[in-house]
Amino acid sequence: MLMNRLDKQSQGPRGHPNLAEAPSVTARRFYYDPVCYGSKPAFLCALEAFGADHIVTGSDYPVLQDWEVCRETFAYSERLGLPKDVTDRILHHNGQELFGFDQ
């Protein structure tokens, strides 16, 4: 996703010039499941756009169980070759922080 494109389109003739903040700023406050299913480019795109602190790996349970086991969904993130601290944030700490669980 091109975050700057959100900002440029929001200010155009069909845009909303009186927004409280740029759409890219709002988008970076959300949390995202990268839904990469093993695609390193897709995962890295989400990582670059939103930051490691706003990506939370989801399981798509129970829908996904017809195609693969949940463990495999999480293993995708571990096989991307990212630094261990980034993988830990995405797989464990971000969700705990988002939902207010003790770490």
Secondary structure, DSSP 4 states (H G I P E B T S, - for coil): --HHHHHHHHTSTTS-TT-SS-HHHHHTTS-B----TT-HHHHHHHHHHH-GGGB-----TTGGGGTS-HHHHHHHHHTT---HHHHHIIIIIHHHHHTT---
